[in-house]
Amino acid sequence: MRQPLLVGARSFAEVHAYTWNEAEELLELKIPVALIDAFSGLTGVGTQLTLLLQNDWNVSGETFPSGARVAVDLARVIRQGGQPDGAVSLVYMPKENESLAGLFGSFTAAGDAIYLNVIEDVKSRIRRVAPVADGSWEVTALPLPGDGAASLPMFADPYTDSFLLRYENFLTPPALYRVDEGQSLQLLSQERSEIDLSGYVTEQFFAQASDGTSVPYFITRAIDRKPDASAPVLMYAYGGFGIPMIQNYELFYIGPTHRIWLEQGGVFVLANPRGGGEYGPRWHQAAKRTTRQTVYDDIYAVAEDIIKRGFSAPGRFGFIGGSNGGLTAGVVATQRPDLFGAAISLVPLLDMERYHLLLSGASWMDEYGNPEDPVEGPALLAYSPYHNLKPEVSYPEIFLLTSTRDDRVHPGHARKMAHKMQDMGHEVLFYEAREGGHAMAVDNEGRAFNAAMQAVYLMQKLME
């Protein structure tokens, strides 16, 4: 079935879907549309439109749980004036250690099946899901080359069960595979690594948060590097908007910085705190609005677990993050300067009292909360980096990077943070790119320049 769909969003949490009925009248579909689906494009098999549920959905007395992917018979919904009654079936319900979240490349439709990028303990697993005659869905596994990150195409050929798949991890450059008839992978091409990565290894560990929750993280290091309390550690995390961070060869906002760090003898850590989508909506919901501090407490638990394992020591950690991760960098530097000897805050939010008044800020209120609310306002101020600076505290020399043309997070966040730190007598580094928007660069030369600045700063702070 080919049916045009129109998707509109009032915020990151309020997304609506529309289509046209036989009378060519615009019809709103009374279905929940996740932000991830809106970004990736709504698709399905035959008349079945698939949806990822961010919340429990009750239809005709049956409740479909949050985190699941369901199918809606679109033809029937249109006939019923946009109502989904009796038109919904369960496609895939993740297990306790799984998630269907993912900003891009999380699902596609090819031939007569749906392909899902199931994240199992922060590692990609591909599942082929096809409808059967009794209305249920049959699930089969598609083998991958390893425990890394797979990415499915947004759109595939609806008439064949073959498509292209991308696979990578921290130490494996992106490779492009052809999936034939939904069963086997054929390597077509692979990017070349700029350095020899054969002498490095990635291991996964779990830290215990203060409430007993197991928080996953990855350590990448030289194979011959034994646990060493003097080791400099670069930590990266995001922890927001239900977006999972997995083993990508290049990471959001920092590109190849972590590989430069490894080549110079450092240890790299990817932390997966709550707030992200590593374990579905429950993982995200645990660190929203008034419980936002959970993100940062999880990061401290990871750092302390690394210390217990003998991989580093207090003050030997650097943190890097962009956008929401830039906020995280500001928080960890101001809350735990004893742990972090360096922090790079890229295109960050830092003033959580006024973030909703600047550029796209109002659309993030479902994530962070309303600064004007009597309950949520104090919770925001409790961790807002700009508001928690103190003249008597010794902070690491934070490196703030922003862009004049950032139309998402206002550069004023970084500007005023740098100004306040200088006024208080704290050392701070500030760089503002004139172009590049929220990515801070428009081409590879700009990205290389940013990565070089970040790497040099980290080496000066943690290796010299």
N, C-alpha and C positions, 0 to 999 in steps of 0.2 A: 504493500500500500504506500503510495506517495501522497503525502499530505503536508502542505506548508504549515509551519508553526512559527509563531511570533512570541519571543520571550522578552519580558520587560522587568526591570528590577528597581525598586524604590530604595533599597539598601542591600547590604550583604545578606540580610536575613529575610527580606521580603521580595520574593521572585514570583512572577505570574506568567502563565502560558496561555496563548490564544491561538485559535485557528478559525477557519471559515466553514460554515455549514453549507448544505446543498443550495440554499437560497443566497449564498455568497454574503451572508451576514457575519460580522465578526463575533466570535463566540469565545467567552472565557472558559477555560477548562478548570474544573474544580479539583485540581490535583496539586500535590506539594512538589515544588521544583527546587532541588538543592542548588546552591551556588555552583558547585562543581559541575553539575549537569548543564547549567546555563553557560558556563565557560566552555565546556567540551562539546556541547551540541546534543540535543535530544535525538535519540535514535531508537531503533528496535528491529523486530523481525516480523514480517507480514503485517498484521494489524496491531501487533503487540508493541506498545511504547514502554520502554523501561525507565524506572525512576529509582534514585537512591533516596532513602528516607533518613532525614536528620532527626525526626521525632516520630513517636508512635502515631500510626494513622488508623483511625477506626472507620471502616467502610461496611455498611449494612450489618452492623453488629459484630464484625470480625476485626480484630486488631492486628495490624502488621507492625512488627517491632522496628524501632529506630536502628539504623545501621544496615538494614536489609536492602536488597534490590528487588523491586516488584515489577510486574508487567501490568499494563492497563490496555484493555482492548479499545483502541482509539476509535474505531468505527462505531462501536456500541456507545461510547461516551458521547460522541457527536450526536448520535440518534437520540440520546437521552438529555440533550440540551446542555451538555457539559458535565453532567453528573456521573460519577464513577460507580454507582451502585451495581453490584454484581459483576463488575468488569475487571476485577483485580485478582492477580494470582502471585504467589511467592516464587521468585526466581532463585534467590540465593540468600541464605542467612549465615553471616560469618560466625565462626566459632569464637570462643572467649579470647583467643590470642590472635584474632584476625581482624582486618578492616577492609572496607571497600573504598575508603577515601583516597583522594589523589587529585591534585589540581588539574593536571593534564595527563593523557595517556592511560586513564583508569578503566576504560571500557570501549568496545567497538562492536559493530555488527557486521558480519560477513556471511554471505550465503544464507543458510537457514539457522544460524546460531549467533549467540551473544558471547563475546569473549570478555572476561573480567580479570583485571589485575588485582588479585587478592594479596593483601599485605599480611604476611604471617610472621609475627615477631619481627617486624620491620624489614622483611625480605620479600621480594616479589614472587608470587606464584600465579601462573596463568591457568584459568579455568574456562573450559568451553561449556556453555550452557545452551541446550537446545530444547525446544518444546516437543512434547510427545502427545500422542492421541488423547490421553485421559486428562489433559489440561495441566499436567505437572511438567517439571523441567528436569532433564537429565544432565548431570554434571560429569565431565571427564577432565583429567589433568593434562596439560601440555608441558613437557619437560623443558627446562631452561638450562643454560650452560653453567649456572652457579647460583650462589645466594646473593645476588646483586639487585639491581633495579631494572625492571623492564618497563617499556612504554609502548602502549598500543596506539595505532593511528586513530585520529578523531573520526575519520570517515574511511571506510573500505568499500570494495566492490560488492554491492548487495547480491550479485548474481553468481559469485564464486566463493568458495570457502578457503581462499588464499589471500594473504595480506602481508604487509611488512611490519616487522617488530624490531624495536631497538633494545639493546641490552648493554649494561655497563656496571661498574662498581668503582670504588675509590682508586683501584689499581689497574682497572681494565678500561682502556679507551672505548668509547661508544662503538658498537658493532651493529650492522644492519643485517637482519635475517629475513628470509622469505619463509612464511609458514604455508606449507602445502597441505591442502585439504584438512586443515585443522589438526594435523597430527605431528608432522616432522618439521625441523628447522634446517634451513640451508643458508650458510653464511655467504653473504654477497659482498660485503666490504667492511673495513674497520679502520678507524682513525689511527694514526701513528702517535705514540707517546713521545713527548719531547725529552723525557728522561727514562732511564732504565729503572723500571719498577719491580723487577723480579726479586730484588732483595728485601721486599717489604711484605708485611702480613697484616691482615685486619682480623680482629677478634671482637666478639660481642660479650658484654658483661651486663649484669643487672645490679643496680644499687637499690638499697632499701630507703624509701622516704620516711619522714618522721611518723606518718600515719600507717606505715607498713606496706605501702604500695611498692611493687617492683618497677623500677624505672630503667629502661634499656639504654645502653650506650655502646658505641663502637670505639675501639682504640686501633689506630693504624700506626705502625712503627717499623723500624728496621728489624729484620728477623734476628739478627745477632745482638740486638739491644736488649739486655736483661733489665728487669725492674731496677730502677735507679732513682733515688729520691731527689737527685739534682736535675733530673730531666726537665727541660722546658716543654710545657704542654700548651697547645693551641686548641681551644674548645670553641665549637660552633653549635648553635641551636636556634630554633625559631619559636616553637611553642605557642602557636596562635591560629585562630580562624579555622581550626580543624584540618590544617594542612600537614601531612606527614613529611618528615625529612628522612630520606633513605639514601642508599649508597650511590649517589650520582658522581660521575667523574669530575664534573664541574658543578659547584654549588651556587644557589641563588646569591647574588650580590658579591660573592668573593671570587668566583671563577676558579683560577688555578692556584690561588694563594696557598692552599693547604699542601699542594704538591711541592711548591717552592720550599715550604717549611720542612717537609719531610727530607728533601734533598740536602738541606742545611743541617740535618741531624736532630730535628725536633720530633715530637710525638703529637699526632693529631687525634682529636676526640670529637665525635658527633654525639651529642646528647639528645635524647628524645623525651623531654619533659611533657607533662600533661598540658593541655591547651592545643596541642597538635591533633592530627587525626590518626596516629599510629595504631590505636585500638578502637577507632570508630567514634561515634558521638559521645559515648560516656567519657572517653579520654579528653575530648574537647570541653564538654560541659563541666568537668571537674575544675577548670581553671578559667572561668569566665566571670566578668563583672566583679562581684565582691570577693570571689575566691581566686583572684588573679595572682596573689602572692604564691599560690601553689606552684606556678611555673618556676619561680626563682628558687623556692625551697627545694624543688626537684633537682635543679642544676647544682645547688650546693651539696645535695646528697651524692650526686655523681662525682663531684670534685673530691669530696671526702672519701668516697669509696676508692677512687684512684689513688689517693694518698695511702689508704690502708693496704692496698695491694702493692705498695712500694714503687709506683711508677712516677711519683713526683712529690712535691712538698708545698706547703702554703707559701704563697707569693711567687711561685714558679708557673702559675697559670696565666695565660692570656685568653681573652674572650673576643670573638668577632661575630658580628651579626648585622643584618640590614633590615630597615623598615621596622616591622614589629620586633625583629631580632636586634635592631639598633636600640630600641627601647630596652630590651633585655640587657644589652651591653651597658647601658647607662645605669640600670638598676643594680647589676652585680658589682659594678665599680663603686657605687655609692653605698651599697649595703654591706658588701664583704671585701673591703680593700685588703684585708688580711690574707684572703685567698688569691686575689687576682692582682698580678703585678703589671698588667697591661690590659687595655680594652680599646677596641676599635668599634666605633658606633657609626654605622653607615646610614645615610638618609633617615635619621631616627625621629621617632616621637620622643619627647623628653619633658614637655610641659603637659601633664595630664589634667590640669585644671581648665585649659583653654583649647585642647586639641580639637574639640567638636566645633569650634568656631572658625577653623582654618581649613580651607580647601575641601578635601573629601572627608574630613574628620567626622562629620555628622553621620556618615554612613557606617561608621565603626562603633556606634554607641551600643549596639547589641552585643558586641564583643567585650568592650572595656567598661561600659556603664555610662551613666549620665552624670557629669560633674555637678549639675545643679540639683541632683536628687539628694535628700538629707541622709540617706544610707550609703548610696554608691559614691557620692562625692568624697566623703572622708576616706573610703577605701582606696580611691584613686590617689588622693594626696598622700596616703601612707607610703606608697612606693614611688611616686613621681620623682624622677631623678633631679629635676630642676628645683623642686621644693624641699628636697632632703639634703642639699649641700650644706655643709657646716664648715666654718672657717678653721676650726680647731682640729679637724680630722685630716689625716694624711692619706690622700687618694693617689692611685696610679695616675700618671700623666696620660689622660684620655685623649685619643685621636678621634676627632669628630670630622666626618666627611659628609658634605651635602651638595646640592646642585641648585643653582639659581633658577633653573627651568623645571624643577620638580613640581609637577602639578598634582601630586598625590599627597605627599607629606611636606608641609611648608618648611622651607629652609630656616625660617625663624626659630624653629625648635633648636637646631644646632647653634645658630648664631647667639641666641640669648644664653644658652648653656655655657658657651665659651666665654661670653662677656661676664657672666656671674662668677665663673671660676677664677677669671683673671682679677676681678674686683676683690675676691676673697684671698687672693695671694696664691692660688693653686696653679700649678703648671698644667697647661693644656695645649694641644695642637689642633689646629683648625684648617681645613681645606674646603673651598667651595668651587666646584666645577661650574663653568659658565653654561655648559650645555649637557645634554645627555638625559635630562629628566630624572625620573626615579631610578634609572639604571646608572646614572652618573657618567655615561660614555655613549658615543654614537657609533663607534667602530672598534676594531681590534686594537688599534694603536692606543685608544683611550682606555680600553679595558686592561691592556698590558701596563700602562702607566699607573693605573689605580692599584693593580696587583703588586707592582714593584714598590710603591709607597707603603703599602700595608706590610709587605714582607720585610722591608728595611726597618720600619718602626718596630716590628716584633723582635727582630734580631737584636736591635739596639737595646731593647728593654729586657729581654729574657735570655740572650745568649752572650752578651758582652759584660 
